[in-house]
Amino acid sequence: MENKLTALALNAIRTSLPLDAWGKFADTIASDRRKRQADLAKTEPDRSWFGALDDLRKKGFVKLPLTLPQATSDAVKSYLAAEQVHKGPHVFSFDGKPRPLDEVRADYSLAGYRSDQILMAPHLLDVFNDPRLVDLIEEYLGCVPTLYSLNGWWSFPANRPELIYSQYFHRDIDDWRFLTLFLYLSDVDESTGPHQLIPGSHTLRGMQDLIYNARAERRNVGNFDAAASFVSSMGEEFSADCERLFGDSIVNATGPTGTMYLVNTMALHRGLMPVQSSRLVVWARYGLGATCNSSDLEHGPFSKRLVPTLMSDNLRNRYINRFFLDFDRGPEY
């Protein structure tokens, strides 16, 4: 309870400050974490994917240089297809009642999984802890990351978007600094609901450049303000303004099954509604620590013995996965 209250208090403080100023606070926190948690750092990080850092910092997203093998993707998808789902994107969205996928699909355009279902899927936790990925995230955040949220959605074709906060352009505000890994478990093109992003919109300078370019193209910017967009960044009208002003900059994050994108979802983004076939995507979020979206809002950590993972037991892995895994629970041998 005390940890939850602390997370809520920090969230209240953070959301009272301009979002475009969060970076300096993130730098201070990350620097303090590095000093206090030196025993978690690796002697030499895996730099295999560090070439993605420039795009990640400048654009706010990058397509990772790896597509999961088809057999791995098929194993995850087969497992999830046999699991019941709940209506909406999150177990707290509606009644949270587990129902067969076909039943929810007939009732609503979105079906979601609980985080423990994502955790128990084969291979996924090891994908989310790939050293190349974690070390890249650590370099971006400035300290050893915390894996704090796991999610999975089915999106089905519909006449119009159902959710203002996900299918219209918006910003996520989970932590002072954070990243989201999106993994496609179905082929995604322009007709099957790609994730859409506006590059550069994760920073105040980037937003100012976007507005400058919109004015240069003689678009009616009106009262759309760069700093204000970090405070009032929700709703159908706001999303329509983003599309009208920055439409030429919008990127469709497409790719075959197994494609992965790493995204700073402080950037303006949305999950475009499918118009032809369904889309299945899972994602994991990494930040500086506990947030109001942390897994413990749903459940406590599970015994590592029950979770399908090849992860080794060390201080670094214990810390990164502490909201999901209890390394000590289980019989002694």
Sequence and secondary structure as in RCSB ss.txt:
>XXXX:A:sequence
MENKLTALALNAIRTSLPLDAWGKFADTIASDRRKRQADLAKTEPDRSWFGALDDLRKKGFVKLPLTLPQATSDA
VKSYLAAEQVHKGPHVFSFDGKPRPLDEVRADYSLAGYRSDQILMAPHLLDVFNDPRLVDLIEEYLGCVPTLYSL
NGWWSFPANRPELIYSQYFHRDIDDWRFLTLFLYLSDVDESTGPHQLIPGSHTLRGMQDLIYNARAERRNVGNFD
AAASFVSSMGEEFSADCERLFGDSIVNATGPTGTMYLVNTMALHRGLMPVQSSRLVVWARYGLGATCNSSDLEHG
PFSKRLVPTLMSDNLRNRYINRFFLDFDRGPEY
>XXXX:A:secstr
 HHHHHHHHHHHHHHTS GGGHHHHHHHHHHHHHHHTGGGS SS   TTGGGHHHHHHHSEEE S    HHHHHH
HHHHHHTS BEESSSTTSS    B HHHHHHH SEEEE HHHHHHSTTHHHHHT HHHHHHHHHHHSS  EEEEE
EEEEE   SS   HHHHSSB   SSSSEEEEEEESS B TTS  EEE TTTTSHHHHHHHHHHHHHTT   TT  
TTGGGTS  SHHHHHHHHHHHGGG EEE BSTT EEEE TTS EEE   SSS EEEEEEEEESS  TTSGGGT  
 EEGGGS       HHHHHHTTTTEESS S   
